């Protein structure tokens, strides 16, 4: 099973990327493609620019989705929504293929320093991603990242860790039944 994994952030210190990397430890036996949104930098989407053609990076993003079996992502929340970097990649890609996520199974996550754990962006994504071809099998939000996550150990809050592990196992079962 080939996994595409990414954080919806371009920050070099992305806490969402740390959460993704931690979760990927439970998929050691799988082929993993952990991408960085910085490799998909494009001009800010506009209809005027679209008339001139699509950036190669938008096609490249869709290609990595096409080549995977499942998607594991954790979305950064900026001002209660997607980060501008993720939204831009998403906007360009969706103009090429409205089913950006190409009906791939997805483990959708978010985290933030605050108590809501990126809940606003999570709720938005849970509502809209299926319309863009995401088959969301499981979701997980980690609140208060700096209190509940250690860069060496990962999720350190026992209840949250148990919840995450349960969701990972359920995600694996759901994906295996699709084979």
Number of C-alpha atoms within 10 A of each C-alpha: 14 13 22 22 26 21 26 25 25 19 15 9 9 15 23 26 27 18 24 21 18 17 20 18 10 13 14 9 9 12 13 18 16 17 15 17 18 13 11 19 17 16 10 13 17 11 10 8 12 13 8 8 9 16 18 11 17 22 15 14 19 21 11 14 20 16 12 19 17 24 22 23 24 28 28 30 22 14 10 14 18 22 17 16 20 19 16 20 23 20 17 26 22 16 15 14 15 15 18 24 24 18 18 22 23 26 23 23 27 28 29 22 15 14 12 15 21 29 23 17 23 26 13 13 20 17 10 12 17 18 15 17 18 23 20 20 18 21 20 20 22 27 20 16 20 14 12 16 21 13 12 8 8 15 22 16 14 10 10 17 16 13 14 20 14 13 17 21 13 14 18 16 12 14 17 10 7 7 6
